[in-house]
Amino acid sequence: MNIRYATMADLDDIASVESVCFPVLEAATKEEFEQRIKYFGNHFWLMFDEGKLIAFVDGFVTDEANLTDEMYENASMHNENGAWQMIFGVNTLPEYRRCGYAKELIKKAILDAREQNRRGLVLTCKESLVPYYSKFGFIDEGITDKSTHGNVLWHQMRLDFELRNNGVKQI
């Protein structure tokens, strides 16, 4: 499997995968992805199988500590020098799920954030996915009041590189 960053040439494929992976109220539009790629294409991690986009992770960088609904809609809020890598979506086509592809993309996003000297990563997820993201070291901060995207209750999760998995400062 090949992982690379996004370009405008990937726009249709990204929008198509998103539409399969998320309900209409939660899915980003093609126009939103166009803006996201324009502002932060280097913060899209795309995975291909023989030229077919099968999974991707995306999100911008900011100094804001919490993920808000406005971030999904306003790609120009991206700050390449920001402290926090936000994760807006983890997408895998249904026929490729449970094969470890999302895991590889998340690991790559974490690795890139470390190499770019970010403070860490932040994402929101539904309650059923809290244990999955915990395996990567994300800590559940509970249901967020900063995002009601798609009229859903979201748990905000944070991977802070200054903290261990149990929240104790490293010595």
Backbone torsions as a table, in degrees:
resi	resn	phi	psi	omega
1	MET	NA	142.2	-177.1
2	ASN	-108.4	131.6	175.0
3	ILE	-115.4	132.2	175.5
4	ARG	-150.7	173.4	179.9
5	TYR	-86.8	166.1	-174.7
6	ALA	-87.6	148.7	168.7
7	THR	-128.8	169.7	178.9
8	MET	-58.7	-26.1	178.6
9	ALA	-64.1	-18.3	-179.2
10	ASP	-91.2	-4.7	-171.2
11	LEU	-52.5	-52.4	-177.4
12	ASP	-61.6	-42.3	-179.6
13	ASP	-65.8	-41.0	178.9
14	ILE	-62.7	-47.7	180.0
15	ALA	-62.3	-37.5	179.3
16	SER	-66.1	-46.2	179.2
17	VAL	-62.5	-44.1	179.1
18	GLU	-57.9	-42.4	-177.0
19	SER	-66.5	-25.4	177.1
20	VAL	-81.5	-31.8	-171.4
21	CYS	-89.0	-25.4	-175.5
22	PHE	-127.6	147.6	173.1
23	PRO	-61.9	157.7	-175.4
24	VAL	-52.6	-43.7	-177.5
25	LEU	-67.8	-21.5	-178.3
26	GLU	-101.4	-21.7	-174.5
27	ALA	-75.5	139.8	172.5
28	ALA	-74.1	149.8	178.9
29	THR	-85.2	166.4	175.8
30	LYS	-59.4	-40.0	179.5
31	GLU	-64.1	-39.8	177.6
32	GLU	-65.3	-40.6	177.8
33	PHE	-65.9	-34.8	177.0
34	GLU	-59.4	-44.8	178.0
35	GLN	-66.8	-41.0	179.5
36	ARG	-61.4	-45.7	179.6
37	ILE	-63.4	-40.3	178.8
38	LYS	-58.0	-45.9	-174.9
39	TYR	-88.1	-32.9	-175.7
40	PHE	-148.6	49.6	176.6
41	GLY	-59.0	-26.6	178.8
42	ASN	-80.5	7.5	174.0
43	HIS	-122.9	30.3	168.0
44	PHE	-115.0	129.0	175.9
45	TRP	-112.0	110.8	-175.3
46	LEU	-106.3	137.9	176.9
47	MET	-118.8	133.6	-177.2
48	PHE	-120.8	148.0	171.3
49	ASP	-122.0	106.9	-178.7
50	GLU	50.9	47.4	175.8
51	GLY	86.4	-6.4	-179.3
52	LYS	-98.7	126.8	175.8
53	LEU	-69.1	120.0	-177.8
54	ILE	-113.7	-20.3	-177.7
55	ALA	-162.0	152.6	172.9
56	PHE	-157.7	157.9	173.6
57	VAL	-127.6	139.4	177.7
58	ASP	-145.5	158.8	175.9
59	GLY	167.6	153.8	-178.8
60	PHE	-98.2	179.7	-178.5
61	VAL	-111.6	141.5	-177.0
62	THR	-154.8	162.2	170.5
63	ASP	-88.2	-11.2	176.4
64	GLU	-66.3	135.6	-175.3
65	ALA	-83.7	-18.3	-176.3
66	ASN	-121.8	143.7	178.9
67	LEU	-80.7	126.8	-178.6
68	THR	-120.2	160.1	179.0
69	ASP	-59.2	-36.0	-178.9
70	GLU	-58.9	-31.8	-179.1
71	MET	-62.4	-37.7	179.4
72	TYR	-62.4	-34.5	-171.8
73	GLU	-94.9	-15.8	-172.2
74	ASN	-127.5	84.7	-177.4
75	ALA	-62.0	-23.4	-179.1
76	SER	-69.4	-8.0	175.4
77	MET	-73.7	-10.1	178.9
78	HIS	-57.3	133.9	176.9
79	ASN	-128.7	102.3	-175.1
80	GLU	-54.8	-24.2	179.9
81	ASN	-97.3	10.8	-177.2
82	GLY	-67.2	163.4	-176.5
83	ALA	-82.9	-30.6	-171.2
84	TRP	-115.9	128.8	171.3
85	GLN	-87.7	113.7	175.8
86	MET	-85.2	146.0	173.4
87	ILE	-114.3	114.2	-178.9
88	PHE	-87.1	-34.1	-177.0
89	GLY	-156.8	145.4	171.7
90	VAL	-122.8	111.7	-172.2
91	ASN	-121.2	130.6	172.7
92	THR	-139.2	129.6	177.0
93	LEU	-56.7	140.7	-174.6
94	PRO	-51.9	-39.3	-177.4
95	GLU	-73.4	-7.2	179.3
96	TYR	-111.8	4.7	-178.4
97	ARG	-74.3	157.8	178.6
98	ARG	64.3	30.3	176.6
99	CYS	-118.6	0.8	178.2
100	GLY	89.8	7.0	-177.4
101	TYR	-69.7	-45.8	177.3
102	ALA	-60.6	-39.3	178.6
103	LYS	-57.5	-44.9	-179.9
104	GLU	-64.8	-39.1	178.8
105	LEU	-67.6	-41.9	178.4
106	ILE	-64.3	-43.4	177.7
107	LYS	-59.6	-39.5	178.4
108	LYS	-67.2	-40.4	177.0
109	ALA	-62.9	-41.5	177.9
110	ILE	-64.2	-45.7	179.3
111	LEU	-59.7	-46.5	179.1
112	ASP	-61.4	-43.6	-179.9
113	ALA	-62.0	-40.4	176.9
114	ARG	-63.1	-47.0	-178.1
115	GLU	-65.0	-27.3	179.5
116	GLN	-89.7	8.6	178.4
117	ASN	58.2	37.5	173.5
118	ARG	-73.3	163.3	175.1
119	ARG	-76.5	-29.4	179.2
120	GLY	164.4	-161.2	-178.4
121	LEU	-128.3	150.6	178.5
122	VAL	-133.6	138.5	175.5
123	LEU	-144.2	165.6	169.6
124	THR	-121.0	148.1	179.8
125	CYS	-152.0	165.0	174.4
126	LYS	-75.1	156.7	-174.5
127	GLU	-53.6	-37.4	-177.4
128	SER	-63.4	-20.9	-178.0
129	LEU	-97.8	-2.8	179.7
130	VAL	-55.3	-47.5	179.8
131	PRO	-61.7	-34.7	179.7
132	TYR	-62.4	-51.6	-177.7
133	TYR	-70.2	-26.2	176.3
134	SER	-60.6	-31.0	179.6
135	LYS	-61.8	-23.4	179.6
136	PHE	-91.4	-3.2	-178.5
137	GLY	101.4	2.9	176.1
138	PHE	-70.8	139.5	178.3
139	ILE	-105.7	131.0	178.7
140	ASP	-74.3	120.6	177.5
141	GLU	-96.7	6.9	178.9
142	GLY	91.5	-177.3	-179.7
143	ILE	-69.0	127.6	-177.3
144	THR	-86.0	145.7	172.1
145	ASP	-99.0	3.9	-177.8
146	LYS	-90.9	-14.0	-178.2
147	SER	-143.0	126.7	172.1
148	THR	-125.0	25.8	-177.6
149	HIS	-44.6	124.3	179.0
150	GLY	70.5	17.5	-178.1
151	ASN	57.6	44.0	-177.4
152	VAL	-122.2	150.1	171.4
153	LEU	-82.7	122.1	-177.0
154	TRP	-114.3	137.3	170.3
155	HIS	-90.2	130.2	173.3
156	GLN	-88.9	133.4	179.1
157	MET	-125.9	144.1	-174.9
158	ARG	-133.7	136.0	170.1
159	LEU	-112.5	103.2	-177.8
160	ASP	-100.0	116.3	-176.2
161	PHE	-64.4	-18.0	178.9
162	GLU	-82.7	-10.8	-177.6
163	LEU	-113.6	150.5	170.7
164	ARG	-78.2	173.3	179.2
165	ASN	-57.0	-30.9	-178.5
166	ASN	-91.4	7.1	176.4
167	GLY	84.7	4.9	179.8
168	VAL	-88.9	133.3	178.5
169	LYS	-58.8	138.4	176.2
170	GLN	-69.5	146.9	-179.8
171	ILE	-94.8	NA	NA
